[in-house]
């Protein structure tokens, strides 16, 4: 699979950064609209349509609007939280595309948060993906790099 990984040091404690990323509402702030991606629905594992945080089984439905055109066939994308672990010095969660409900043949995004001490947190995004028809060629990497650059920069601005 193609892979894109990036990391940033955030000058905020790990609990603050984890709470920010674990809040379902903050995902809306972290999703740049200029990429044509928007959050349509978030459902907790119990069907709750407004979960306060992500747990294993939470599903997030996004809509892709390439060139600003909404409602095109095949533009809905659903990911599910499949792993979540919280420790005193680190935390992570993983989202994967649900079956064929999205633009990828395979999508796995690991979000890691590591306490570096001194009020600093290492924020790591690790994405493995496969696109239809092109296999493991990293064609989506520029868009992923732009999205994650935006997220990490916004995280610094809001939390530091």
LOVEX-228135 format. One record per residue: residue number from 1; residue in three letters; x, y, z of N, C-alpha, C in turn. Coordinates in pm, whole numbers, plus 32768, in hexadecimal, padded with zeros to 4 digits. Atoms other than C-alpha are relative to their C-alpha. Layout:
BEGIN
 pos code  n_u  n_v  n_w ca_u ca_v ca_w  c_u  c_v  c_w
 NUM  ala    X    Y    Z    X    Y    Z    X    Y    Z
...
This chain:
BEGIN
 pos code  n_u  n_v  n_w ca_u ca_v ca_w  c_u  c_v  c_w
   1  unk 8054 7F8A 8000 8000 8000 8000 8058 807C 8000
   2  unk 7FBB 7F80 7FF9 8067 8169 7FCF 7FF6 802F 8091
   3  unk 7FFE 7FD3 7F75 80C1 8219 8112 802E 8091 8006
   4  unk 7FD4 7F78 7FE4 80DC 837D 818D 8000 8011 8098
   5  unk 7FF1 7FEE 7F70 815A 83D4 82E7 803C 8089 801A
   6  unk 7FC9 7F7E 7FD9 8197 8523 838C 7FF3 800E 8097
   7  unk 8001 7FEB 7F70 81DE 859B 84EC 8022 8091 801F
   8  unk 7FE6 7F79 7FD0 81E5 86E2 85AB 800A 7FFE 8097
   9  unk 7FFD 7FEC 7F70 8241 874F 8708 7FA2 8073 801F
  10  unk 8062 7F9C 7FD7 8123 880C 87AA 8023 802A 808E
  11  unk 7FDF 7FCD 7F7B 8171 88EA 88D4 7F82 8006 8056
  12  unk 8073 8013 7FA6 804F 8868 89A4 800B 7F72 8036
  13  unk 7FF4 8086 7FC5 8033 873F 8A8E 7FAB 7F9B 7FB3
  14  unk 803F 806B 804D 7FC2 85F1 8A01 7F6A 7FF7 801C
  15  unk 808F 8007 7FDF 7E74 85FB 8AB8 7FB1 806A 7FB3
  16  unk 8043 7F94 8049 7E1A 8748 8A18 7FF3 7FDE 7F6C
  17  unk 8002 8021 808F 7E78 86D3 88B9 7FA3 7F8A 7FE8
  18  unk 8058 8074 800D 7DC8 8583 88E7 7F6E 8029 800B
  19  unk 808A 7FD3 7FF0 7C8C 862C 8966 7FD0 804D 7F86
  20  unk 8024 7FB3 8076 7C90 8718 883D 7FE1 7FA4 7F8A
  21  unk 8015 805C 8071 7CB3 85FD 873D 7F93 7F9A 801D
  22  unk 8066 8062 7FDE 7BC6 851A 87F8 7F74 8038 8001
  23  unk 8083 7FBF 8000 7AAA 8615 87EC 7FC9 7FFE 7F72
  24  unk 8039 8010 8086 79CA 85C0 86C7 7FE6 8087 7FBC
  25  unk 801D 7F7E 803B 796D 872E 8694 807F 8043 7FCA
  26  unk 7F82 7FC2 802F 7ADB 8795 866D 8028 7FCC 7F77
  27  unk 7FE1 8034 8085 7AF2 86B7 8539 7FD2 8061 7F95
  28  unk 8032 7F9D 8061 7A21 87BC 8485 8065 8073 7FEF
  29  unk 7F9D 7F94 8007 7B22 88C9 84DB 8081 7FD1 7FBD
  30  unk 7F83 8035 8036 7C41 87E6 8473 7FF6 7FD4 7F6E
  31  unk 8014 802B 808A 7BAC 8797 831D 7FF8 807B 7FA6
  32  unk 8000 7F87 8054 7C0B 88A1 821E 7F9A 7FF6 7F8F
  33  unk 8068 8003 8067 7AE6 88F8 813D 8039 800F 7F74
  34  unk 7FC4 7FEF 8085 7BD3 8952 8020 8029 7F7C 7FC0
  35  unk 7FE6 8082 803C 7C13 87DF 7FF1 7F80 7FBF 7FCB
  36  unk 807E 8038 802F 7AA4 87A9 7FA1 7FD0 7F8B 8053
  37  unk 8025 806C 7FA5 7A74 86C7 80CE 7FB2 803D 8073
  38  unk 804F 7FCD 7F91 7962 86FE 81CE 7FC6 7F8C 8050
  39  unk 8038 8064 7FA6 78D6 8640 82F7 7F68 8002 7FEE
  40  unk 8090 8009 8011 7772 85C7 82B4 7FBC 7FC7 807D
  41  unk 803D 803E 7F89 7732 84EF 83E9 806B 7FBB 8052
  42  unk 7FAC 804C 7FA4 77DC 845D 851A 7FA1 7FB2 8058
  43  unk 8058 8056 7FAF 7737 8335 85C8 8055 7FAB 805D
  44  unk 7FB9 8052 7F9F 77B5 8296 8707 7FDC 7F6D 7FF0
  45  unk 8019 8091 800E 77C1 811C 872D 7F75 7FD7 802C
  46  unk 8088 8020 7FD3 766D 8123 87D9 7F96 8044 7FAB
  47  unk 805D 7FBC 8059 75D2 81EA 86BB 7FEA 8092 8023
  48  unk 800B 7F73 7FD8 75EE 8336 8775 8032 8059 7F8F
  49  unk 7FDE 7FA9 806F 75F0 8442 8669 8055 8077 8025
  50  unk 7FAF 7F8E 7FD5 76B9 8538 8738 8060 7FD5 806F
  51  unk 7FA7 802F 7F97 77CD 847F 87F3 8062 806E 8029
  52  unk 7FA1 7F9D 7FCF 78B3 8550 88CD 808F 7FDB 7FDA
  53  unk 7F79 802C 8022 79E4 8480 8875 7FF6 7F81 7FAC
  54  unk 7FFB 8079 8052 7A4F 8361 8796 801A 7F86 8056
  55  unk 7FE8 8083 7FC4 7A39 81FB 8809 8002 7F9C 7F8E
  56  unk 8002 8068 8066 7A6D 80B8 874B 7F6F 7FEB 7FD7
  57  unk 8087 800E 8036 793D 8096 866A 7FC2 8083 7FD3
  58  unk 8032 7F80 8030 790A 820B 862F 8013 8007 7F69
  59  unk 7FF7 7FEE 8091 78BF 824F 84BF 7FF5 8093 7FDD
  60  unk 7FFF 7F76 802F 7909 8396 8410 7FE5 7FFC 7F6A
  61  unk 8022 7FFA 808E 7866 83DF 82C2 8027 808A 7FCB
  62  unk 7FD1 7F85 803E 790E 84E2 81E8 7FC9 8008 7F73
  63  unk 8024 7FF0 808D 78B7 8570 8096 8072 8045 7FB9
  64  unk 7F9B 7FC3 8056 79B2 85BA 7F88 7FB8 8053 7F97
  65  unk 803C 7FA8 8064 795D 86DE 7EA7 806F 8035 7FA7
  66  unk 7F93 7FD3 8056 7A6B 86EC 7D9C 7FD4 8078 7FAC
  67  unk 801C 7F84 804B 7A7B 8843 7CF8 7F84 8047 8034
  68  unk 8073 7FBD 7FC4 7966 88B2 7DE7 7F7A 7FC9 7FD5
  69  unk 807D 803A 8032 7862 87D0 7D42 7FD2 7F95 8063
  70  unk 8035 805F 7F9D 7791 8721 7E4C 7F9E 7F9F 7FC0
  71  unk 8066 805F 8029 76B8 85ED 7E23 8023 7FA7 7F8B
  72  unk 7FD9 805A 806D 7781 853A 7D17 7FFE 7F70 8031
  73  unk 7FFF 808D 7FD6 7763 83BD 7D1B 808A 7FD9 8034
  74  unk 7F83 8033 7FCA 786A 8313 7DED 804F 8063 8053
  75  unk 7FB5 7F9D 7FB4 78C5 8444 7EB8 7FEB 7FF5 8097
  76  unk 8010 8015 7F70 784E 83C6 800B 8070 7FA4 8030
  77  unk 7F8F 804A 7FCA 7961 833C 80E9 7FE6 7FE6 8093
  78  unk 8017 8024 7F74 7933 8280 8231 807A 7FB9 8038
  79  unk 7F92 8041 7FB8 7A47 822A 8325 7FCD 7FDA 808A
  80  unk 8025 8031 7F7C 7A2C 816E 846C 807B 7FFE 805A
  81  unk 7F94 800B 7F9E 7B00 8188 85A5 800C 7F6B 8024
  82  unk 7FEE 8090 7FE9 7B93 8029 85C4 805F 7FE2 8073
  83  unk 7FA7 800F 7F8C 7C97 8060 86D6 8000 8082 804D
  84  unk 7FF4 7F8A 7FAB 7CB4 814D 87FC 8044 7FD4 8080
  85  unk 7FBB 8020 7F83 7DA7 8147 891E 8032 8081 803E
  86  unk 7FD4 7F8B 7FB6 7DF3 8247 8A29 8053 7FD2 8077
  87  unk 7FA9 8018 7F8D 7F16 8237 8B1D 802A 8088 8037
  88  unk 7FD8 7F81 7FC4 7FAB 833E 8C00 8060 804E 7FA7
  89  unk 7F98 7FBC 804F 80CB 838B 8B11 7FEC 7FF9 7F69
  90  unk 8018 800C 808F 8033 8338 89BE 7F71 7FD4 7FE6
  91  unk 8086 802C 8029 7EF2 82FA 8902 8000 7FF0 7F68
  92  unk 8011 800A 8091 7E83 8294 87A7 7F73 7FD1 7FDF
  93  unk 8078 803D 8037 7D55 8248 86D5 8017 7FEC 7F6B
  94  unk 7FF1 8025 808C 7D30 81AE 857C 7F77 8003 7FBE
  95  unk 807B 8008 804E 7C26 81EB 8476 801E 7FB8 7F7E
  96  unk 7FF5 804A 807E 7BEE 8107 834C 7F82 8019 7FAE
  97  unk 8074 7FF4 8057 7B0D 812E 821E 7FAA 7F84 8011
  98  unk 805F 806E 7FF3 79D5 8058 8240 7FE7 7FC6 7F75
  99  unk 8016 8046 807F 79D8 7F5F 811F 801C 8056 7F87
 100  unk 7FF0 7FB2 807A 79A3 8008 7FD2 7FBA 8088 800A
 101  unk 8047 7F82 7FEB 78FD 813C 806C 8061 8075 8003
 102  unk 7FA2 7F92 8009 7A03 8230 7FF6 8054 7FF7 7F83
 103  unk 7FB2 7FF7 807C 7B00 8290 7EED 8077 7FA0 7FFA
 104  unk 7F8A 8056 7FFA 7C0B 8197 7F5A 7FDA 7F6D 7FFB
 105  unk 8010 8092 7FF1 7C31 8021 7F32 801E 7FDC 8090
 106  unk 7FD9 8017 7F74 7CD3 802F 8089 8030 8083 803A
 107  unk 7FD9 7F86 7FB8 7D05 8147 8188 8011 7FDE 8093
 108  unk 7FE6 8014 7F70 7DA1 8133 82E3 8051 8078 8030
 109  unk 7FC1 7F86 7FCE 7DF6 8271 83A1 8015 7FF3 8096
 110  unk 7FDC 8008 7F73 7EAE 8258 84ED 8025 808B 8031
 111  unk 7FE5 7F80 7FC0 7EAF 838E 85CB 8045 7FE0 8085
 112  unk 7FB5 801C 7F85 7FBB 8382 86DD 8020 8081 8049
 113  unk 7FE3 7F8F 7FAA 7FF9 846C 8801 805F 7FCE 806C
 114  unk 7F9A 8030 7FA3 8136 8443 88D1 802F 8074 8057
 115  unk 7FD1 7F9C 7FA0 8191 8504 8A0A 8098 8008 7FF9
 116  unk 7F6F 7FEC 8006 82ED 8595 89D9 8036 803E 8080
 117  unk 7FD7 7FBD 7F84 82F2 8632 8B33 800B 8096 7FEA
 118  unk 7FF0 7F70 8009 8312 87A0 8B80 7F8E 8047 7FB9
 119  unk 8072 7FC2 8040 81B7 87E8 8AF8 8000 7FF8 7F68
 120  unk 7FFE 8012 8092 8202 876C 8997 7FC9 7F77 7FDB
 121  unk 803B 807C 8033 814F 8662 88CB 802E 7FEA 7F71
 122  unk 7FE3 8027 808A 81C0 85AA 8795 7F7D 7FD1 7FC2
 123  unk 8079 8022 804B 809B 859B 86A1 802B 7FBB 7F80
 124  unk 7FD8 804F 8075 80C1 848C 8599 7F83 7FD2 7FB5
 125  unk 8068 8035 8058 7FDB 8440 8473 8043 7F9F 7FA1
 126  unk 7FC9 8069 8056 8022 82FD 83B8 7F8D 7FC6 7FAF
 127  unk 806D 802B 8057 7F45 82AD 828C 8034 7F99 7F9C
 128  unk 7FE6 8065 8065 7F4F 8170 81BD 7F84 7FF9 7FA9
 129  unk 8074 7FFF 8059 7E72 816A 808A 801E 7FBC 7F7B
 130  unk 7FF9 8037 8087 7E2C 80C6 7F3E 7F8C 803B 7FB1
 131  unk 8065 7FC6 8058 7D73 8174 7E24 7FD2 7F9A 7F98
 132  unk 802D 805A 806B 7C9A 80BA 7D27 804C 801E 7F7E
 133  unk 7FC4 7FF9 8086 7D39 807C 7BD3 8095 8020 7FFE
 134  unk 7F71 7FDD 8001 7E93 80FC 7C39 804D 7FB6 806C
 135  unk 7FBE 8053 7F9C 7EDB 8013 7D5D 804C 8052 8067
 136  unk 7FB0 7FC6 7F96 7FF5 807E 7E3F 804C 807E 7FD7
 137  unk 7FBF 7F83 8027 8067 81AE 7D7A 7FD0 8070 805C
 138  unk 8025 7F9A 7F9C 806C 82D8 7E69 7FC1 807D 7FC5
 139  unk 803B 7F8E 8044 7F8D 83B9 7D96 7FB6 805F 805D
 140  unk 804A 7FA9 7FA3 7EC5 843F 7EBF 805C 8049 8061
 141  unk 7FA4 7FC8 7F9E 7FFD 84A0 7F82 8003 8099 8002
 142  unk 8000 7F6D 7FF6 8001 8613 7F1D 7F86 8038 8049
 143  unk 8079 7FD1 7FBB 7E99 8643 7F93 8007 7FDE 8095
 144  unk 7FF2 8027 7F73 7EE0 8584 80D6 8065 805B 8046
 145  unk 7F9A 7FA8 7FC6 801A 8653 8113 7FC5 808A 801C
 146  unk 803D 7F7C 7FED 7F53 8796 80E5 7F9D 7FFE 8074
 147  unk 8063 800A 7F96 7E3B 8721 81CB 8043 7FF7 8088
 148  unk 7FBF 8013 7F7E 7F25 86B2 82E0 8054 8079 8027
 149  unk 7FB9 7F83 7FE4 7FFC 87EA 82C3 7F9E 8063 803E
 150  unk 8068 7FA6 7FCD 7EBC 88B3 82F7 7FD9 7FDA 808F
 151  unk 802B 802E 7F7C 7E51 87DF 8421 8069 801B 806B
 152  unk 7F96 7FEE 7F9D 7FA1 87EC 84D1 8015 8095 801C
 153  unk 7FEF 7F6F 7FEF 7FC3 8963 8495 7F8D 803A 8053
 154  unk 8074 7FD0 7FB5 7E61 89A3 8515 8007 7FD1 8091
 155  unk 7FF1 8034 7F78 7EA4 88C6 8645 8060 8058 804F
 156  unk 7FA0 7FA7 7FBD 7FD5 8999 869B 7FBF 8086 8021
 157  unk 803C 7F7B 7FEE 7F14 8ADD 866B 7F96 7FFE 8071
 158  unk 806C 8004 7F9E 7DEE 8A6E 8745 802A 7FD3 808C
 159  unk 7FDC 803A 7F7F 7EA6 89B6 885A 807D 8039 8040
 160  unk 7F83 7FCE 7FC4 7FF5 8A61 8889 7FEE 808A 803A
